[in-house]
């Protein structure tokens, strides 16, 4: 019975993740600039930021990889704690995995685009 509950909980967490955004945080530092959104589906502001990132990410891929760190998932929570990250914030890591910039939820899509242009290219 416990196994069924655990499997159901994991399936629910995976189903609630935004489509098209990988949660494989081991890719940070894998020779490509990576943008990580610390996304918690329990916050409207986080959903709005996710939508904004989704609007502009095609302009930066494949040179930049976009990932999601979910604080409600063990791997996401461990990554967030290891790097001292905050929810509803976007982080840019260089190709070696060093944190280079952060942007809390603010502004509009154009300011997000400018931030990404300034810190990923």
FIKOLZA-1660 file (N, C-alpha, C; in steps of 0.1 Angstrom, whole numbers, plus 5000, padded with zeros to 4 digits):
% residues 121
   i   px   py   pz ch aa at
   1 5008 4988 5000  A  X  N
   1 5000 5000 5000  A  X CA
   1 5009 5013 5000  A  X  C
   2 5019 5013 5008  A  X  N
   2 5028 5024 5009  A  X CA
   2 5035 5027 4995  A  X  C
   3 5039 5016 4989  A  X  N
   3 5045 5018 4976  A  X CA
   3 5035 5024 4966  A  X  C
   4 5023 5020 4966  A  X  N
   4 5013 5026 4957  A  X CA
   4 5011 5041 4960  A  X  C
   5 5011 5045 4972  A  X  N
   5 5010 5059 4976  A  X CA
   5 5022 5067 4971  A  X  C
   6 5034 5061 4973  A  X  N
   6 5046 5068 4969  A  X CA
   6 5046 5070 4954  A  X  C
   7 5043 5059 4946  A  X  N
   7 5043 5060 4932  A  X CA
   7 5032 5070 4927  A  X  C
   8 5021 5070 4933  A  X  N
   8 5010 5080 4930  A  X CA
   8 5015 5094 4933  A  X  C
   9 5022 5096 4944  A  X  N
   9 5027 5110 4947  A  X CA
   9 5037 5115 4937  A  X  C
  10 5046 5106 4933  A  X  N
  10 5057 5109 4923  A  X CA
  10 5050 5112 4910  A  X  C
  11 5040 5104 4906  A  X  N
  11 5033 5107 4893  A  X CA
  11 5026 5120 4894  A  X  C
  12 5020 5123 4905  A  X  N
  12 5013 5136 4906  A  X CA
  12 5023 5148 4905  A  X  C
  13 5034 5147 4911  A  X  N
  13 5045 5157 4911  A  X CA
  13 5049 5159 4896  A  X  C
  14 5052 5148 4890  A  X  N
  14 5057 5149 4876  A  X CA
  14 5046 5155 4867  A  X  C
  15 5034 5151 4869  A  X  N
  15 5022 5156 4861  A  X CA
  15 5021 5171 4862  A  X  C
  16 5024 5176 4874  A  X  N
  16 5022 5191 4877  A  X CA
  16 5034 5199 4872  A  X  C
  17 5044 5193 4867  A  X  N
  17 5056 5201 4862  A  X CA
  17 5052 5207 4849  A  X  C
  18 5057 5218 4846  A  X  N
  18 5055 5225 4833  A  X CA
  18 5060 5216 4822  A  X  C
  19 5052 5215 4811  A  X  N
  19 5057 5207 4800  A  X CA
  19 5067 5214 4792  A  X  C
  20 5077 5206 4787  A  X  N
  20 5087 5212 4779  A  X CA
  20 5099 5217 4787  A  X  C
  21 5098 5218 4800  A  X  N
  21 5109 5222 4809  A  X CA
  21 5115 5210 4816  A  X  C
  22 5128 5207 4814  A  X  N
  22 5134 5196 4820  A  X CA
  22 5137 5199 4835  A  X  C
  23 5136 5189 4843  A  X  N
  23 5140 5190 4857  A  X CA
  23 5153 5183 4860  A  X  C
  24 5160 5180 4850  A  X  N
  24 5173 5173 4852  A  X CA
  24 5184 5183 4855  A  X  C
  25 5185 5186 4868  A  X  N
  25 5194 5197 4872  A  X CA
  25 5209 5192 4872  A  X  C
  26 5211 5180 4869  A  X  N
  26 5225 5175 4868  A  X CA
  26 5231 5181 4855  A  X  C
  27 5223 5187 4846  A  X  N
  27 5228 5193 4834  A  X CA
  27 5235 5206 4836  A  X  C
  28 5232 5212 4848  A  X  N
  28 5239 5225 4851  A  X CA
  28 5254 5223 4851  A  X  C
  29 5262 5231 4844  A  X  N
  29 5276 5229 4844  A  X CA
  29 5281 5219 4833  A  X  C
  30 5272 5215 4824  A  X  N
  30 5275 5205 4814  A  X CA
  30 5279 5212 4801  A  X  C
  31 5287 5222 4801  A  X  N
  31 5292 5229 4790  A  X CA
  31 5282 5237 4782  A  X  C
  32 5271 5241 4788  A  X  N
  32 5262 5250 4782  A  X CA
  32 5256 5259 4792  A  X  C
  33 5254 5272 4788  A  X  N
  33 5248 5282 4797  A  X CA
  33 5234 5276 4801  A  X  C
  34 5230 5277 4814  A  X  N
  34 5218 5271 4818  A  X CA
  34 5210 5282 4826  A  X  C
  35 5197 5283 4823  A  X  N
  35 5188 5291 4831  A  X CA
  35 5179 5282 4839  A  X  C
  36 5179 5284 4852  A  X  N
  36 5171 5276 4861  A  X CA
  36 5161 5285 4867  A  X  C
  37 5148 5281 4866  A  X  N
  37 5137 5288 4872  A  X CA
  37 5133 5279 4885  A  X  C
  38 5134 5286 4896  A  X  N
  38 5129 5279 4908  A  X CA
  38 5114 5281 4909  A  X  C
  39 5107 5271 4905  A  X  N
  39 5092 5272 4902  A  X CA
  39 5084 5264 4912  A  X  C
  40 5075 5270 4919  A  X  N
  40 5066 5263 4928  A  X CA
  40 5052 5266 4923  A  X  C
  41 5046 5255 4919  A  X  N
  41 5032 5256 4913  A  X CA
  41 5022 5261 4923  A  X  C
  42 5025 5262 4935  A  X  N
  42 5016 5267 4945  A  X CA
  42 5014 5282 4946  A  X  C
  43 5023 5289 4938  A  X  N
  43 5022 5304 4938  A  X CA
  43 5019 5309 4924  A  X  C
  44 5009 5318 4924  A  X  N
  44 5005 5324 4912  A  X CA
  44 5016 5331 4905  A  X  C
  45 5024 5339 4913  A  X  N
  45 5036 5346 4907  A  X CA
  45 5045 5337 4901  A  X  C
  46 5047 5325 4906  A  X  N
  46 5056 5315 4900  A  X CA
  46 5050 5310 4886  A  X  C
  47 5037 5308 4886  A  X  N
  47 5031 5304 4873  A  X CA
  47 5032 5315 4863  A  X  C
  48 5031 5327 4867  A  X  N
  48 5033 5339 4858  A  X CA
  48 5047 5340 4852  A  X  C
  49 5057 5338 4861  A  X  N
  49 5070 5338 4857  A  X CA
  49 5074 5327 4847  A  X  C
  50 5068 5315 4850  A  X  N
  50 5070 5304 4841  A  X CA
  50 5065 5307 4827  A  X  C
  51 5053 5313 4827  A  X  N
  51 5047 5317 4814  A  X CA
  51 5055 5327 4807  A  X  C
  52 5061 5337 4814  A  X  N
  52 5070 5347 4808  A  X CA
  52 5082 5340 4802  A  X  C
  53 5088 5331 4809  A  X  N
  53 5100 5324 4805  A  X CA
  53 5097 5316 4792  A  X  C
  54 5086 5310 4793  A  X  N
  54 5081 5301 4781  A  X CA
  54 5079 5310 4769  A  X  C
  55 5075 5322 4770  A  X  N
  55 5073 5331 4759  A  X CA
  55 5086 5335 4752  A  X  C
  56 5097 5335 4759  A  X  N
  56 5110 5340 4753  A  X CA
  56 5120 5329 4751  A  X  C
  57 5119 5318 4757  A  X  N
  57 5129 5308 4756  A  X CA
  57 5133 5303 4742  A  X  C
  58 5124 5303 4733  A  X  N
  58 5127 5299 4719  A  X CA
  58 5137 5308 4713  A  X  C
  59 5138 5320 4717  A  X  N
  59 5148 5330 4712  A  X CA
  59 5162 5327 4717  A  X  C
  60 5164 5318 4727  A  X  N
  60 5177 5315 4733  A  X CA
  60 5181 5301 4731  A  X  C
  61 5172 5292 4729  A  X  N
  61 5175 5278 4727  A  X CA
  61 5180 5276 4713  A  X  C
  62 5189 5267 4710  A  X  N
  62 5195 5257 4719  A  X CA
  62 5208 5261 4726  A  X  C
  63 5213 5274 4723  A  X  N
  63 5225 5278 4730  A  X CA
  63 5224 5279 4745  A  X  C
  64 5212 5281 4750  A  X  N
  64 5209 5282 4764  A  X CA
  64 5199 5271 4767  A  X  C
  65 5201 5264 4778  A  X  N
  65 5192 5254 4783  A  X CA
  65 5184 5259 4794  A  X  C
  66 5171 5257 4794  A  X  N
  66 5161 5261 4804  A  X CA
  66 5157 5249 4812  A  X  C
  67 5159 5250 4826  A  X  N
  67 5155 5240 4835  A  X CA
  67 5146 5245 4846  A  X  C
  68 5139 5236 4853  A  X  N
  68 5131 5240 4864  A  X CA
  68 5136 5232 4876  A  X  C
  69 5137 5240 4887  A  X  N
  69 5140 5234 4900  A  X CA
  69 5127 5235 4909  A  X  C
  70 5121 5224 4912  A  X  N
  70 5109 5224 4920  A  X CA
  70 5111 5221 4935  A  X  C
  71 5108 5231 4943  A  X  N
  71 5111 5229 4958  A  X CA
  71 5102 5218 4964  A  X  C
  72 5092 5213 4957  A  X  N
  72 5084 5203 4962  A  X CA
  72 5088 5189 4958  A  X  C
  73 5099 5188 4951  A  X  N
  73 5105 5176 4946  A  X CA
  73 5119 5174 4953  A  X  C
  74 5122 5162 4958  A  X  N
  74 5135 5160 4965  A  X CA
  74 5147 5165 4957  A  X  C
  75 5148 5162 4944  A  X  N
  75 5160 5166 4937  A  X CA
  75 5160 5182 4935  A  X  C
  76 5149 5187 4933  A  X  N
  76 5148 5202 4931  A  X CA
  76 5151 5209 4945  A  X  C
  77 5146 5204 4955  A  X  N
  77 5148 5209 4969  A  X CA
  77 5163 5209 4972  A  X  C
  78 5170 5197 4969  A  X  N
  78 5184 5196 4972  A  X CA
  78 5192 5206 4964  A  X  C
  79 5189 5208 4951  A  X  N
  79 5196 5217 4943  A  X CA
  79 5195 5231 4948  A  X  C
  80 5182 5235 4952  A  X  N
  80 5179 5248 4957  A  X CA
  80 5187 5251 4970  A  X  C
  81 5187 5241 4979  A  X  N
  81 5194 5242 4992  A  X CA
  81 5210 5243 4989  A  X  C
  82 5215 5235 4980  A  X  N
  82 5229 5235 4978  A  X CA
  82 5234 5248 4973  A  X  C
  83 5226 5255 4964  A  X  N
  83 5230 5268 4958  A  X CA
  83 5224 5280 4966  A  X  C
  84 5216 5278 4976  A  X  N
  84 5210 5289 4983  A  X CA
  84 5201 5297 4975  A  X  C
  85 5192 5291 4967  A  X  N
  85 5183 5297 4958  A  X CA
  85 5170 5301 4964  A  X  C
  86 5163 5310 4958  A  X  N
  86 5149 5314 4963  A  X CA
  86 5139 5310 4953  A  X  C
  87 5127 5308 4958  A  X  N
  87 5115 5305 4949  A  X CA
  87 5111 5317 4941  A  X  C
  88 5106 5315 4930  A  X  N
  88 5101 5325 4920  A  X CA
  88 5112 5334 4916  A  X  C
  89 5123 5328 4913  A  X  N
  89 5135 5335 4909  A  X CA
  89 5142 5327 4897  A  X  C
  90 5147 5335 4888  A  X  N
  90 5154 5329 4877  A  X CA
  90 5169 5331 4879  A  X  C
  91 5177 5320 4876  A  X  N
  91 5191 5320 4878  A  X CA
  91 5198 5316 4865  A  X  C
  92 5209 5323 4863  A  X  N
  92 5218 5319 4851  A  X CA
  92 5231 5313 4856  A  X  C
  93 5234 5301 4851  A  X  N
  93 5246 5295 4854  A  X CA
  93 5255 5294 4841  A  X  C
  94 5268 5297 4842  A  X  N
  94 5276 5296 4831  A  X CA
  94 5278 5281 4827  A  X  C
  95 5286 5279 4816  A  X  N
  95 5288 5266 4811  A  X CA
  95 5295 5257 4821  A  X  C
  96 5303 5263 4830  A  X  N
  96 5310 5255 4840  A  X CA
  96 5301 5252 4853  A  X  C
  97 5289 5258 4853  A  X  N
  97 5281 5256 4865  A  X CA
  97 5282 5267 4876  A  X  C
  98 5288 5278 4873  A  X  N
  98 5289 5289 4882  A  X CA
  98 5277 5298 4881  A  X  C
  99 5272 5302 4892  A  X  N
  99 5261 5311 4892  A  X CA
  99 5265 5325 4888  A  X  C
 100 5259 5330 4878  A  X  N
 100 5263 5343 4872  A  X CA
 100 5253 5354 4874  A  X  C
 101 5241 5351 4875  A  X  N
 101 5231 5362 4876  A  X CA
 101 5218 5356 4882  A  X  C
 102 5210 5365 4888  A  X  N
 102 5197 5361 4893  A  X CA
 102 5187 5372 4891  A  X  C
 103 5174 5368 4889  A  X  N
 103 5164 5378 4886  A  X CA
 103 5151 5373 4893  A  X  C
 104 5147 5380 4904  A  X  N
 104 5134 5377 4910  A  X CA
 104 5123 5381 4900  A  X  C
 105 5111 5376 4903  A  X  N
 105 5099 5379 4895  A  X CA
 105 5097 5393 4895  A  X  C
 106 5098 5400 4884  A  X  N
 106 5096 5414 4883  A  X CA
 106 5094 5418 4868  A  X  C
 107 5088 5429 4866  A  X  N
 107 5088 5435 4852  A  X CA
 107 5079 5427 4843  A  X  C
 108 5082 5429 4830  A  X  N
 108 5074 5423 4819  A  X CA
 108 5083 5414 4811  A  X  C
 109 5078 5409 4800  A  X  N
 109 5085 5400 4792  A  X CA
 109 5097 5407 4785  A  X  C
 110 5095 5419 4781  A  X  N
 110 5107 5426 4775  A  X CA
 110 5118 5428 4785  A  X  C
 111 5116 5431 4797  A  X  N
 111 5127 5432 4807  A  X CA
 111 5133 5418 4809  A  X  C
 112 5125 5408 4809  A  X  N
 112 5130 5394 4810  A  X CA
 112 5140 5391 4799  A  X  C
 113 5135 5394 4787  A  X  N
 113 5143 5392 4775  A  X CA
 113 5156 5399 4776  A  X  C
 114 5156 5412 4780  A  X  N
 114 5169 5420 4781  A  X CA
 114 5178 5413 4792  A  X  C
 115 5172 5409 4803  A  X  N
 115 5180 5402 4813  A  X CA
 115 5187 5390 4807  A  X  C
 116 5180 5382 4800  A  X  N
 116 5186 5370 4794  A  X CA
 116 5196 5373 4783  A  X  C
 117 5193 5383 4775  A  X  N
 117 5203 5388 4765  A  X CA
 117 5216 5392 4772  A  X  C
 118 5215 5400 4783  A  X  N
 118 5227 5405 4790  A  X CA
 118 5235 5394 4797  A  X  C
 119 5228 5383 4802  A  X  N
 119 5235 5374 4810  A  X CA
 119 5237 5360 4804  A  X  C
 120 5232 5358 4792  A  X  N
 120 5234 5344 4786  A  X CA
 120 5243 5345 4773  A  X  C
 121 5245 5357 4768  A  X  N
 121 5253 5358 4756  A  X CA
 121 5266 5364 4757  A  X  C
% end
